[in-house]
């Protein structure tokens, strides 16, 4: 999750297969996961940095909202391992989970990337 209008030092803007619009990624985790989604057959399309409207915690976005070929939606939040111990991170992840649950998407998964690993799709 990121604040709306996040101005990360390293934004990557590119066209990625299956991504709706310009794919803006703000870190290596998002970048790698966007690549993985574009290569995965069961993924029909995806959006990055989707605004969570009316969130009590403020204006934040979810990292990925994914439409699968079978019509189901998945939500994925990307987090660096080092941010898991920061107090705001669990609060925001819970807010995302609750937001999407109230919109009919019961399962939000967290993508955690170790320093030199590739993230998994984990459906």
LUMKE-516158 format. One record per residue (C-alpha): residue number from 1; residue in one letter; x, y, z. Coordinates in nm, 2 decimals. Layout:
<pts>
PT    i  aa      px      py      pz
PT  NUM   A       X       Y       Z
...
</pts>
This chain:
<pts>
PT    i  aa      px      py      pz
PT    1   X    0.00    0.00    0.00
PT    2   X    0.11    0.35   -0.07
PT    3   X   -0.03    0.70   -0.01
PT    4   X   -0.22    0.84   -0.30
PT    5   X    0.00    1.05   -0.53
PT    6   X    0.31    0.88   -0.38
PT    7   X    0.62    1.04   -0.52
PT    8   X    0.87    0.77   -0.49
PT    9   X    1.23    0.84   -0.58
PT   10   X    1.23    0.56   -0.84
PT   11   X    0.91    0.54   -1.03
PT   12   X    0.91    0.32   -1.34
PT   13   X    0.65    0.40   -1.60
PT   14   X    0.61    0.14   -1.87
PT   15   X    0.36   -0.05   -2.08
PT   16   X    0.32   -0.40   -1.95
PT   17   X    0.11   -0.68   -2.11
PT   18   X   -0.22   -0.72   -1.93
PT   19   X   -0.18   -0.40   -1.73
PT   20   X   -0.47   -0.15   -1.77
PT   21   X   -0.31    0.18   -1.85
PT   22   X    0.05    0.28   -1.78
PT   23   X    0.21    0.05   -1.53
PT   24   X    0.37    0.27   -1.26
PT   25   X    0.58    0.08   -1.01
PT   26   X    0.76    0.23   -0.72
PT   27   X    0.99   -0.04   -0.60
PT   28   X    1.15   -0.37   -0.71
PT   29   X    0.87   -0.58   -0.55
PT   30   X    0.60   -0.41   -0.76
PT   31   X    0.82   -0.42   -1.07
PT   32   X    0.89   -0.79   -1.04
PT   33   X    0.53   -0.88   -0.95
PT   34   X    0.40   -0.68   -1.26
PT   35   X    0.63   -0.89   -1.48
PT   36   X    0.51   -1.21   -1.32
PT   37   X    0.15   -1.12   -1.37
PT   38   X    0.20   -1.03   -1.73
PT   39   X    0.36   -1.38   -1.79
PT   40   X    0.09   -1.58   -1.60
PT   41   X   -0.17   -1.74   -1.82
PT   42   X   -0.44   -1.74   -1.55
PT   43   X   -0.43   -1.36   -1.52
PT   44   X   -0.65   -1.18   -1.77
PT   45   X   -0.56   -0.82   -1.66
PT   46   X   -0.45   -0.62   -1.37
PT   47   X   -0.44   -0.27   -1.23
PT   48   X   -0.16   -0.11   -1.02
PT   49   X   -0.20    0.14   -0.73
PT   50   X   -0.58    0.13   -0.71
PT   51   X   -0.73    0.39   -0.49
PT   52   X   -0.91    0.28   -0.18
PT   53   X   -1.19    0.53   -0.17
PT   54   X   -1.32    0.65    0.16
PT   55   X   -1.06    0.47    0.37
PT   56   X   -1.06    0.60    0.73
PT   57   X   -0.68    0.59    0.75
PT   58   X   -0.65    0.84    0.46
PT   59   X   -0.59    0.82    0.08
PT   60   X   -0.41    0.50    0.01
PT   61   X   -0.38    0.26   -0.28
PT   62   X   -0.36   -0.11   -0.31
PT   63   X   -0.07   -0.24   -0.51
PT   64   X   -0.25   -0.48   -0.74
PT   65   X   -0.61   -0.57   -0.83
PT   66   X   -0.60   -0.87   -1.06
PT   67   X   -0.87   -1.01   -1.28
PT   68   X   -0.82   -1.38   -1.34
PT   69   X   -0.93   -1.57   -1.65
PT   70   X   -1.21   -1.74   -1.45
PT   71   X   -1.36   -1.40   -1.36
PT   72   X   -1.25   -1.39   -1.00
PT   73   X   -1.05   -1.09   -0.86
PT   74   X   -0.74   -1.11   -0.64
PT   75   X   -0.58   -0.83   -0.44
PT   76   X   -0.21   -0.82   -0.36
PT   77   X   -0.02   -0.59   -0.14
PT   78   X    0.36   -0.57   -0.18
PT   79   X    0.57   -0.52    0.14
PT   80   X    0.94   -0.52    0.20
PT   81   X    1.04   -0.75    0.48
PT   82   X    1.20   -0.46    0.67
PT   83   X    0.87   -0.27    0.67
PT   84   X    0.67   -0.55    0.85
PT   85   X    0.79   -0.44    1.19
PT   86   X    0.68   -0.07    1.14
PT   87   X    0.36    0.00    1.34
PT   88   X    0.17    0.15    1.05
PT   89   X    0.23   -0.14    0.81
PT   90   X    0.00   -0.40    0.98
PT   91   X   -0.26   -0.12    1.04
PT   92   X   -0.27   -0.04    0.67
PT   93   X   -0.27   -0.40    0.56
PT   94   X   -0.57   -0.47    0.79
PT   95   X   -0.74   -0.16    0.64
PT   96   X   -0.69   -0.29    0.29
PT   97   X   -0.82   -0.64    0.39
PT   98   X   -1.13   -0.49    0.54
PT   99   X   -1.19   -0.25    0.25
PT  100   X   -1.17   -0.53   -0.01
PT  101   X   -1.37   -0.77    0.20
PT  102   X   -1.65   -0.51    0.22
PT  103   X   -1.63   -0.49   -0.16
PT  104   X   -1.68   -0.87   -0.21
PT  105   X   -1.31   -0.97   -0.23
PT  106   X   -1.26   -1.18    0.08
PT  107   X   -0.89   -1.27    0.04
PT  108   X   -0.61   -1.01    0.02
PT  109   X   -0.26   -1.16    0.01
PT  110   X    0.07   -1.00    0.10
PT  111   X    0.37   -1.03   -0.13
PT  112   X    0.69   -1.02    0.07
PT  113   X    1.02   -1.01   -0.12
PT  114   X    1.34   -1.11    0.03
PT  115   X    1.65   -0.93   -0.09
PT  116   X    1.73   -1.15   -0.40
PT  117   X    1.41   -1.36   -0.45
PT  118   X    1.14   -1.36   -0.71
PT  119   X    0.79   -1.31   -0.57
PT  120   X    0.53   -1.60   -0.62
PT  121   X    0.19   -1.56   -0.77
PT  122   X    0.02   -1.74   -0.48
PT  123   X   -0.35   -1.76   -0.60
</pts>
